[in-house]
Amino acid sequence: MSDRKYDRDRQAKPSARRAPEPGAPAATRRISRDAPRPVNMPGFREVVRCAQCGASIDAEVGFESRCPRCGAELHSCAQCTYFDPGARFECMQPVPARVSPKNTKNACPLYAPRTTVERETTTPRADDARKAFDDLFKL
């Protein structure tokens, strides 16, 4: 036998747990206050954004498309998925010649709009406040 007080008490007392009686309802599970809470993860969405001002583009990007906020041409190398300033001719696809300037409209057949995956963290109230702030500085 141990000389510690708590070990003696544990050995002397019988177990407090009993088997459930037949026909009794199942015991409810107790949720610990120390356990992690369930995570409310926001959703994700794919967004096309303007390379000039960062405004989200809702419609399909065509040859004549322009940004609704700043008016920049969207069918350009700066908006393309394959645009890479460190690559040859600044394009990750094999192109025969360099297209210049990169922020104006071009007829490249390899063009694909750059999409990013973002979390849906905005709420309608936050969008209204952001719109009101942007409206202050419109010219």
N, C-alpha and C positions, 0 to 999 in steps of 0.2 A: 504494500500500500504506500502511496506517496505521502510525503509530509506537507504537501501543498493543500491549502484549504479548499480551493475550487475543485480539485480532482476528487477529494473525498465526498463533496456534496454531489457531484455527478454520479459517482459510483453508488451512493447510498439511495438516491431517488430513482424510482422506476420511470420509464419513458412516459411522457405525457401524451404521446400520440396513440390514438386508438383506431382500430379498423372501422370504416364506415358501416353503419347498420344497413342491412339489406332493405331496399325500397326507399332509402333516404335520398333526397336530391343531391346531385353532385356538388361538391364544394366549389364555391366561386374562386376564381383565381385573383389573388390580391396583386395589385400593381405597386411595385416599389417606388418610393419617391426618389430613390437614387438611380433608378434605371434610366437609360436614355429615352428621350421623347421621340415620337415618330417625326420624321423629317418631311416637311411640306416643300418638296422640290418644285421649282417653277418649271414650266414647259419650255421647250426650245422651238425656234423657228428659223427658217432660212430667209435672209434679207439681202437685197441688192442695194448698196449705198453709193451715192455720188462720190467720186474721188475728189471733187473740189470742195464741197460744203458738208458732206456726210449725211445728207437727207436720204431717207429711205425711199426707194422707187417701188411703186406698187404694180404698175403695168409692165407688160412684156417689153423688153428693150428691142426696138426696131432700128432700121438704118437712119431714120429721121428723128429719133427720140432725143428729147432734151430734158434736163433736170427741171422739175417744176419750181424749185426754190431759186436756183442761181442761173439757170439757162445754159449750163454747160452741155456740150454734145456728149451723149452717152455711148455711141458706137465708136469709141476711140480706144487706142492702145492702153491708156491710163486706166480704163474701166475693165479691161480684159483679164480673164483668169490667168492667161499665159504671160502677162507682163512681168518681167523681171529685169531690173536695171543692171544686174550683174551678168546676165546671159549675153550671148552673141546677138547682135542687132536688137537687144533688149526684149527678146521673146524666147520662151522656152520651147516653142515649136520650130521646126526647120523652115525658115522663110528665106527666099532667094535674095532679098534686098531689105535694107533698113527702111522702115516707115517713119517719116519725120514730118511734122512735129507729133508728139505722142498724145497731146490733149485735144486734137481736132478730129473731126469725122474722117473715117477711112473705110475702104471697101474690102477689108481683109476677110477672106473666106473662113479663117480659123477662129474668128471672134466668138467668144463665149463670155457673157457678163459674169463678173466676179461676185460670188455669193458668199456670205459669211453666216455662221450659225451663232445665234445670240439667244440669251435667256430672255424669257418674257417677264420682265420685272416691273414694267410700267403699269400703272392703273389708269383708268379714265380720268380720275381727278388730277393725277400727275401730268397727264397729257394736256389737260386744259390749262394748267399753270404754265407748262412749257410753251404752249401756243400763245398765251397771253404775253409771256416774256419776249418771244420772238416778234410778236406784233408791235411791241414798243419800238423796235429798231428797224422796221421796214421803211424803206425810202419810197 
